[in-house]
């Protein structure tokens, strides 16, 4: 479930051109990954290091973060909200949010990065996934080529 959600987030996360934000913020993939990890860890989650969908050739354009057993948290929904709050505190801007029952998707932006979070924190399957894409023209071109769109 988490892998499928992550892949869907990565695919839908590209397609917009971007650059630095109004404050001139430019981030690299390592910094984005560290900010997600720090916010999630502060909220009580740990990363599942066995899951990664980022190909080596896309490592500067994409990041992913999947929680290891998010249902283990005392209050997974609160911890997920705290993770988002931690990212906002780190300068991320919260955008679109969609909720269907226990499933929730949120979009956050900072610089030329867009991160989408997806959580399924109700009974049964539990997942918390973050997938980020850099929206620079170079990365969009790489992502489209990787998806089979190529140049045309």
trRosetta pair geometry for C-beta under 8 A, 3 or more apart (Angstrom, degrees):
i j d omega theta_ij theta_ji phi_ij phi_ji
1 4 5.9 -60 -149 37 28 108
1 5 6.3 25 156 -17 65 108
1 120 6.8 -74 154 46 134 151
1 125 4.8 87 -14 -174 171 141
1 127 5.3 -140 113 -44 108 143
2 5 5.8 -55 -146 38 31 110
2 6 6.1 33 155 -21 65 108
2 48 7.4 67 119 42 161 152
2 51 6.5 -18 111 -149 121 168
2 66 4.9 94 162 -152 130 124
2 67 7.7 -137 -127 49 140 68
2 127 4.2 -174 -86 -137 85 121
2 128 7.9 -9 -121 45 112 33
2 129 5.4 158 -160 -66 82 117
3 6 5.6 -55 -147 37 30 113
3 7 6.3 29 156 -19 65 105
3 51 6.1 -135 -84 -146 89 118
3 53 6.9 134 -153 -62 81 120
3 66 7.6 -7 -74 -99 55 156
4 7 5.8 -53 -146 35 30 110
4 8 6.4 31 155 -17 64 106
5 8 5.8 -57 -151 38 31 111
5 9 6.4 32 152 -20 65 107
5 118 4.7 -147 175 95 122 145
5 120 7.3 -148 -71 -13 155 116
5 127 5.8 136 23 125 151 148
5 129 4.9 155 104 25 114 152
6 9 5.7 -56 -149 35 31 112
6 10 6.4 29 155 -18 66 105
6 51 7.3 145 0 158 164 121
6 53 5.6 157 123 3 120 139
6 64 5.4 60 -165 -151 125 129
6 66 6.0 -52 -67 -76 139 111
6 118 7.7 -147 -72 42 47 123
6 129 4.5 -130 -75 -164 83 140
6 131 5.3 144 -156 -67 68 121
7 10 5.8 -54 -147 36 32 110
7 11 6.3 29 156 -18 65 107
7 53 5.7 -156 -84 -145 78 164
8 11 5.9 -57 -147 37 30 109
8 12 6.3 12 162 -4 66 112
8 118 7.8 47 76 -39 109 163
9 12 6.3 -67 -143 46 26 97
9 13 5.8 34 158 -37 64 115
9 105 7.8 -171 -100 -138 103 113
9 116 4.4 -162 -156 85 107 123
9 117 8.0 39 -130 -94 149 9
9 118 5.8 -139 -66 -14 127 122
9 129 6.3 -180 2 120 149 118
9 130 7.9 -143 137 -176 161 21
9 131 3.5 136 109 39 120 138
10 13 5.7 -55 -142 25 26 119
10 14 7.7 16 167 -18 57 101
10 53 6.3 -140 -13 100 158 131
10 62 6.2 38 -141 -147 113 130
10 64 6.8 -39 -69 -79 120 113
10 131 4.6 -110 -63 -177 72 137
10 133 6.6 124 -149 -60 63 110
11 14 7.4 -72 -171 24 27 98
11 147 6.9 112 -132 -109 90 129
12 116 7.1 23 85 -19 102 169
13 114 5.6 -179 -166 96 94 110
13 115 7.8 7 -137 -121 137 21
13 116 5.4 -137 -87 -3 110 120
13 131 5.9 -152 -27 116 149 104
13 132 7.0 -168 177 -155 156 20
13 133 4.0 147 122 6 115 125
14 133 4.8 -113 -72 166 80 161
14 135 7.2 172 -135 -106 60 71
14 139 7.5 -134 -126 130 114 93
14 140 5.7 154 -174 -123 104 70
14 143 4.2 -143 -126 122 168 156
14 144 7.1 -154 131 -54 136 71
15 140 6.7 126 -88 -140 18 111
15 144 7.9 103 -90 -74 67 102
16 114 7.1 72 49 -25 126 147
16 135 4.9 -20 85 -150 83 133
16 140 7.5 -147 63 -94 29 132
17 135 6.2 130 -172 155 15 97
17 136 7.7 24 -157 -156 64 22
17 137 5.7 12 -130 -74 101 79
17 140 6.5 -67 -91 -16 61 156
18 111 7.8 94 147 134 122 54
18 112 3.9 150 116 -142 110 81
18 113 7.8 -161 108 -24 156 22
18 114 7.5 176 -43 -31 159 100
18 134 7.6 -138 66 174 123 57
18 135 3.2 66 11 92 122 116
18 136 6.2 -72 70 -68 80 42
19 112 5.3 -31 -144 -82 8 118
19 136 7.0 80 -95 -108 51 76
20 23 7.7 -115 160 77 100 50
20 24 4.8 10 155 -149 143 37
20 25 5.7 155 -160 59 86 41
20 26 5.0 -55 -95 -62 101 83
20 111 5.6 -39 -133 -145 54 77
20 112 6.3 -48 -67 -35 32 96
21 24 7.2 -67 67 2 59 15
21 25 4.8 4 33 39 104 102
21 93 7.9 148 -131 -6 149 128
21 109 7.4 135 -87 136 123 101
21 110 6.6 -69 -27 -164 141 41
21 111 5.2 -93 -12 -89 95 31
21 112 7.7 -156 -41 -47 69 52
25 91 7.0 164 -106 151 160 138
25 110 6.0 -64 117 171 146 81
25 111 3.9 -110 112 -74 91 92
26 111 5.2 138 -106 -151 25 132
26 112 6.7 8 -125 10 69 103
27 31 4.8 -130 -160 81 93 125
27 32 5.3 100 143 -55 133 89
27 110 6.4 49 -16 112 143 103
27 111 4.6 163 1 41 94 155
27 112 7.5 -163 38 45 82 69
27 113 5.5 -43 62 -15 126 132
27 134 7.9 -151 81 -106 87 104
28 31 5.2 95 55 8 71 102
28 32 7.3 -135 99 -5 36 90
28 60 6.8 -52 -160 -146 87 84
29 32 5.6 -55 -148 37 34 112
29 33 6.2 34 155 -19 68 107
29 59 6.0 179 85 156 166 62
29 60 5.2 -145 -12 -136 126 35
29 61 7.1 -28 -72 6 124 15
29 62 7.0 21 -123 66 127 27
29 63 5.2 165 -162 -60 88 102
29 132 7.8 162 -133 93 75 120
29 134 7.0 -82 -73 -39 85 123
30 33 5.8 -55 -148 38 30 111
30 34 6.3 30 153 -19 64 107
31 34 5.6 -54 -146 37 32 111
31 35 6.4 31 155 -20 65 105
32 35 5.9 -57 -150 35 29 109
32 36 6.5 27 154 -15 64 105
32 63 5.0 -172 101 2 116 154
32 110 7.8 167 -109 69 92 117
32 113 5.4 -167 -100 -146 137 165
32 115 7.0 177 -170 -69 114 121
32 132 5.2 -145 159 107 140 166
33 36 5.9 -55 -149 37 31 109
33 37 6.1 30 154 -18 65 111
33 63 4.5 -152 -72 -147 89 136
33 65 6.7 155 -142 -63 73 110
33 132 7.9 -142 -69 36 63 135
34 37 5.6 -57 -144 41 30 112
34 38 6.1 31 158 -22 66 107
35 38 5.8 -51 -141 35 29 110
35 39 6.4 25 160 -14 63 107
35 87 6.5 90 148 -122 104 79
35 90 5.1 160 -154 142 114 158
35 92 7.5 141 146 -43 138 117
36 39 6.1 -62 -150 39 28 106
36 40 6.1 22 157 -15 66 113
36 63 7.0 166 10 128 144 134
36 65 4.6 -169 129 -7 136 160
36 87 7.0 14 -101 -93 57 117
36 115 6.8 -172 -82 -146 119 151
36 130 4.9 -172 -151 100 138 160
36 132 7.3 -143 -48 -27 140 130
37 40 5.9 -60 -143 41 27 108
37 41 6.0 25 161 -18 66 111
37 47 6.0 -34 -119 -45 97 131
37 65 6.4 -151 -69 -124 70 137
38 41 6.0 -55 -141 39 26 108
38 42 6.3 27 158 -20 62 109
38 86 7.1 -154 112 157 79 130
38 90 7.5 113 82 -78 123 147
39 42 5.9 -56 -148 35 28 112
39 43 6.5 18 154 -11 62 111
39 82 7.9 179 176 129 82 68
39 83 4.9 98 136 -159 99 64
39 84 7.7 107 161 -50 137 11
39 85 7.9 169 -159 72 113 52
39 86 3.2 161 -138 100 92 124
39 87 4.8 -16 -81 -53 170 72
39 89 7.9 154 -109 48 108 101
39 90 6.5 -102 -64 -8 116 134
40 43 5.8 -65 -152 42 31 107
40 45 4.2 -63 173 69 94 117
40 46 7.8 158 130 -79 109 12
40 47 7.0 92 96 -64 144 81
40 65 6.6 -167 -18 153 156 136
40 67 6.6 -151 -167 -90 132 96
40 83 4.9 27 -95 -126 58 122
40 86 7.7 -149 -36 65 33 144
40 128 7.5 152 -133 126 118 133
40 130 7.5 -125 -58 -11 131 136
41 44 7.7 100 -173 -33 30 9
41 45 6.5 -94 -81 69 34 63
41 46 6.8 54 -105 -96 80 54
42 82 7.2 -133 108 144 88 110
42 83 7.7 146 65 -102 85 60
42 86 5.4 142 66 -108 132 150
43 73 7.7 -4 139 -126 83 147
43 79 4.3 125 158 -166 102 74
43 80 7.3 129 152 -64 150 16
43 82 3.8 155 -116 94 109 111
43 83 4.3 -88 9 -61 157 75
43 86 6.3 -126 -41 -13 106 136
44 73 4.7 108 113 -121 127 108
44 74 7.4 -70 179 16 167 84
44 79 4.8 -81 52 -127 113 130
44 82 7.7 58 11 73 95 140
45 67 4.5 -65 -164 -127 126 113
45 68 7.5 140 -179 40 79 66
45 70 5.8 -9 -117 -112 112 85
45 73 6.6 -40 -74 -59 72 127
45 79 6.2 132 -41 154 95 126
45 83 6.7 0 13 -78 131 132
45 128 6.3 -84 -123 77 153 148
46 67 7.1 97 65 -155 42 68
46 68 4.8 -37 90 44 91 115
47 65 5.9 -77 -118 -155 109 85
47 66 6.9 88 -158 65 69 52
47 67 7.0 -78 -108 -109 37 36
47 68 6.3 52 117 -17 18 101
48 51 4.8 32 107 17 112 110
48 66 4.6 -49 48 99 112 98
48 67 6.4 52 -15 118 99 19
48 68 3.8 143 -73 -78 76 79
48 69 7.8 121 -75 -7 109 61
49 52 7.9 -7 -171 -37 46 108
49 68 7.8 -14 -2 -61 63 127
51 64 7.5 -98 127 123 89 124
51 66 4.3 -26 85 44 138 147
52 64 5.9 153 -138 66 60 118
53 64 5.5 66 38 -18 89 165
53 131 8.0 -17 57 -117 124 115
54 58 5.7 -133 -166 88 80 102
54 59 5.8 98 147 -98 121 62
54 62 4.7 -176 -119 98 107 112
54 63 6.7 -14 -67 -114 150 25
54 64 5.7 -170 -34 5 102 104
55 58 4.8 70 61 17 85 105
55 59 7.6 -115 95 -44 44 73
55 146 6.9 -176 34 -140 143 137
56 59 5.7 -19 -155 -28 38 117
57 142 7.1 -157 138 -166 96 122
57 146 7.5 172 90 -88 115 120
58 61 4.9 -76 -167 55 75 106
58 62 4.8 16 143 16 110 117
58 139 7.9 89 -151 -149 81 87
58 142 6.1 162 -107 138 82 124
58 143 6.9 85 -130 -86 124 71
58 146 6.2 1 -67 -63 130 162
59 62 7.1 -73 -114 55 22 77
60 134 7.1 -35 137 12 64 151
60 139 7.3 -130 106 -94 81 107
61 133 6.4 7 157 -154 79 70
61 134 4.7 -111 -143 39 57 107
61 136 7.7 -115 -118 45 92 98
61 138 7.7 -136 -89 108 119 82
61 139 3.6 160 -129 -139 114 109
61 142 5.5 -178 -21 74 166 134
61 143 6.2 -148 143 -53 140 99
62 131 7.5 -19 -165 -172 96 81
62 132 6.6 153 -157 86 48 63
62 133 5.5 -12 -102 -103 76 67
62 134 7.3 -110 -57 5 41 82
62 139 7.9 156 -41 -164 70 119
62 143 7.4 121 -56 -94 114 109
63 115 7.7 -28 68 -107 109 102
63 130 7.6 -12 112 117 97 98
63 131 7.4 171 88 -154 57 39
63 132 4.3 8 51 51 96 110
64 129 7.3 -23 -166 -169 93 92
64 130 6.9 157 -158 88 45 62
64 131 5.1 -3 -109 -108 82 73
64 132 7.4 -161 -73 23 41 70
65 129 7.2 152 84 -160 57 46
65 130 4.1 3 55 54 103 107
65 131 7.8 -156 28 -67 65 41
66 127 7.5 -41 -155 -162 92 91
66 128 7.4 139 -159 85 47 59
66 129 5.2 -7 -106 -109 75 80
66 130 7.8 -151 -66 29 40 64
67 70 4.0 54 115 -64 143 103
67 127 7.1 152 51 -167 100 45
67 128 3.8 34 3 61 134 105
67 129 7.4 -111 7 -65 81 44
69 72 4.5 51 129 -20 106 116
69 126 7.6 52 -161 86 44 119
70 73 6.1 -23 -177 2 60 111
70 76 5.2 91 146 -139 92 119
70 79 7.4 -172 -166 89 94 131
70 80 7.4 48 -175 -67 136 100
70 119 7.5 -119 129 -141 165 98
70 121 6.5 -80 120 -107 124 95
70 126 5.2 -142 71 144 92 110
70 127 6.6 106 24 -147 130 12
70 128 4.3 111 -79 0 157 113
71 76 5.8 -39 -109 -60 40 146
71 121 7.3 168 -88 -146 71 69
71 126 3.8 129 -52 41 104 167
73 76 4.6 125 64 -86 113 63
73 78 8.0 -152 140 64 126 83
73 79 4.3 -59 175 -9 160 159
74 79 7.7 124 50 -43 68 119
75 78 3.9 25 114 24 119 118
75 79 6.2 149 87 -19 66 87
76 79 5.5 -58 -143 40 32 113
76 80 6.2 36 157 -23 67 102
76 119 7.8 171 150 -174 104 125
76 121 4.2 -165 116 -157 122 120
76 126 6.4 -70 -152 -159 171 130
76 128 7.5 -152 -172 -48 105 124
77 80 5.7 -50 -149 33 31 111
77 81 6.5 30 152 -15 63 105
77 102 7.9 -101 -85 -147 114 84
77 119 7.8 135 -113 134 60 144
77 121 5.1 162 -72 105 71 143
78 81 5.6 -55 -149 39 34 111
78 82 6.1 36 150 -21 66 106
79 82 5.4 -50 -144 37 33 114
79 83 6.5 41 151 -26 63 99
80 83 5.6 -47 -153 27 33 115
80 84 6.9 32 150 -14 63 101
80 104 7.4 124 135 63 144 130
80 117 7.6 153 -169 155 99 135
80 119 4.7 27 -136 -96 153 165
80 121 6.0 -126 -21 -44 142 153
80 128 5.7 -151 -103 -115 105 126
81 84 5.8 -52 -153 37 36 110
81 85 6.3 37 148 -19 66 107
82 85 5.4 -52 -144 39 35 115
82 86 6.3 42 153 -25 65 102
83 86 5.6 -51 -151 32 30 114
83 87 6.7 29 150 -17 62 102
83 117 7.5 154 107 -132 121 155
83 128 7.5 103 25 -179 164 138
84 87 5.7 -54 -153 35 34 111
84 88 6.4 35 149 -19 66 104
84 94 6.6 60 176 -100 110 124
84 106 6.0 14 -115 85 134 165
84 108 7.3 -170 -144 -63 83 131
84 117 6.6 -128 -84 33 99 161
85 88 5.6 -51 -147 36 34 113
85 89 6.3 38 151 -21 65 105
86 89 5.5 -51 -147 36 32 115
86 90 6.4 28 151 -16 63 107
87 90 5.5 -58 -149 40 34 110
87 92 4.1 -19 153 34 93 142
87 94 7.9 111 93 -71 107 87
87 108 5.6 -4 132 -157 138 167
87 115 7.4 -116 -161 75 151 146
88 91 7.9 168 -178 31 29 10
88 92 5.5 -83 -87 70 38 83
88 93 7.4 74 -125 -108 78 22
88 94 5.6 -26 -88 -32 115 106
88 108 7.5 -122 -72 -128 70 123
90 110 7.9 -32 111 -90 89 161
91 110 5.6 87 115 -128 92 127
92 108 4.2 19 167 176 125 122
92 109 6.8 144 -162 66 76 27
92 110 4.6 -75 -105 -45 65 119
92 115 7.0 -41 -142 38 139 124
93 108 6.5 151 72 -159 42 66
93 109 5.1 -25 58 62 98 82
93 110 6.7 151 8 -72 77 66
94 97 7.3 8 170 -51 106 112
94 106 6.4 -36 -151 -178 95 119
94 107 7.6 118 -166 82 50 54
94 108 5.6 -33 -100 -101 51 83
95 106 7.5 137 62 179 63 71
95 107 4.1 -42 68 90 111 103
95 108 6.5 -180 11 -90 87 27
95 109 6.0 49 -29 -6 126 103
96 105 8.0 -4 116 112 93 93
96 106 7.3 171 94 -150 53 45
96 107 4.6 34 50 24 85 122
97 104 6.9 -7 -171 -172 93 97
97 105 7.0 170 -151 89 48 54
97 106 4.7 -3 -106 -106 86 80
97 107 7.4 -137 -66 19 52 72
98 104 7.1 166 87 -153 51 51
98 105 4.8 2 54 54 96 99
98 106 8.0 -167 24 -71 59 43
99 103 7.0 159 -154 90 52 56
99 104 4.6 -8 -105 -105 84 86
99 105 7.8 -165 -73 25 45 59
100 103 4.9 -8 65 64 85 106
100 104 7.8 179 27 -77 55 46
101 122 6.5 -34 145 -37 100 154
102 119 8.0 -95 154 120 72 85
102 120 6.1 70 116 -159 99 56
102 121 5.7 -141 178 62 103 56
102 122 2.7 -102 -78 -33 171 116
102 123 7.6 -177 -33 18 166 57
103 118 7.3 -10 -167 -170 88 88
103 119 7.0 171 -146 87 44 54
103 120 5.2 -8 -98 -98 79 78
103 122 7.8 -59 -40 -1 59 114
104 117 7.8 3 110 108 88 95
104 118 7.3 171 88 -149 48 46
104 119 5.1 -2 54 53 91 96
104 121 7.9 -23 19 15 105 105
105 116 6.3 -4 -170 -176 98 101
105 117 6.8 167 -151 85 48 54
105 118 4.9 -9 -101 -100 82 78
106 116 7.1 166 83 -154 44 55
106 117 4.8 -1 54 52 93 101
107 114 6.4 -16 -166 -171 100 99
107 115 7.4 149 -158 81 50 48
107 116 5.4 -22 -101 -101 69 76
108 114 7.4 153 81 -159 46 51
108 115 4.7 -17 64 63 98 98
108 116 7.7 178 22 -82 70 30
108 117 7.1 38 -3 -12 110 103
109 113 6.7 163 -151 89 57 58
109 114 5.2 -20 -99 -104 86 69
109 115 7.5 180 -81 21 35 71
110 113 5.6 -10 66 61 73 103
110 115 7.8 3 17 1 96 109
112 134 5.7 46 114 -165 95 80
112 135 5.1 -135 178 56 80 80
112 136 5.0 58 147 -58 148 80
113 132 5.5 7 -175 -176 110 117
113 133 7.2 163 -150 85 65 34
113 134 5.4 -40 -95 -101 74 61
113 135 7.0 174 -99 2 19 86
114 132 6.7 168 87 -149 41 68
114 133 5.8 -12 60 60 89 81
114 135 5.8 58 -7 -41 106 119
115 130 5.7 0 -177 -173 112 100
115 131 7.0 160 -153 81 63 35
115 132 4.0 -28 -97 -93 81 96
116 130 7.3 162 82 -152 42 52
116 131 5.4 -15 59 62 90 88
116 132 7.5 170 16 -84 60 46
117 128 7.3 -10 -171 -169 101 77
117 129 6.9 159 -154 86 54 51
117 130 5.0 -21 -99 -99 80 76
118 127 7.1 0 111 111 92 109
118 128 7.6 175 89 -146 52 36
118 129 4.9 -6 56 58 93 100
118 131 7.8 8 4 7 104 104
119 127 6.6 -173 -145 93 43 62
119 128 4.8 5 -110 -106 91 74
119 129 7.5 -177 -76 23 49 64
120 125 5.6 3 119 107 135 93
120 126 6.1 -162 99 -134 78 31
120 127 4.6 33 40 39 100 90
121 126 5.6 52 -121 -141 47 93
121 127 7.8 -119 -64 50 60 41
121 128 7.0 34 -70 -65 105 95
122 126 7.6 -168 50 -93 35 80
133 139 6.8 160 176 144 83 130
133 143 6.6 35 -151 -86 127 155
134 139 4.2 133 86 -20 98 173
135 139 6.7 -96 -96 73 6 122
135 140 6.4 34 -160 -58 51 105
136 139 4.7 85 57 11 84 102
136 140 6.9 -152 88 -8 40 86
137 140 5.7 -54 -143 36 31 112
137 141 6.3 35 157 -22 65 105
138 141 5.9 -57 -155 34 28 112
138 142 6.6 25 150 -15 64 106
139 142 5.5 -53 -147 38 37 111
139 143 6.0 36 155 -19 70 107
140 143 5.7 -56 -144 39 30 110
140 144 6.2 29 158 -18 65 107
141 144 6.0 -55 -145 37 26 108
141 145 6.3 26 156 -17 62 109
141 151 7.7 15 -157 -80 100 93
142 145 5.8 -58 -148 39 29 111
142 146 6.2 29 154 -21 65 109
143 146 5.6 -55 -147 36 30 113
143 147 6.4 25 155 -15 64 108
144 147 5.8 -59 -148 40 31 108
144 149 4.0 -61 175 63 88 132
144 150 7.4 -115 128 3 88 14
145 148 7.9 84 178 -41 30 10
145 149 6.5 -86 -78 64 28 76
145 150 5.3 64 -124 -101 71 42
145 151 7.0 -4 -89 -33 102 72
149 152 7.4 -75 161 -31 76 124
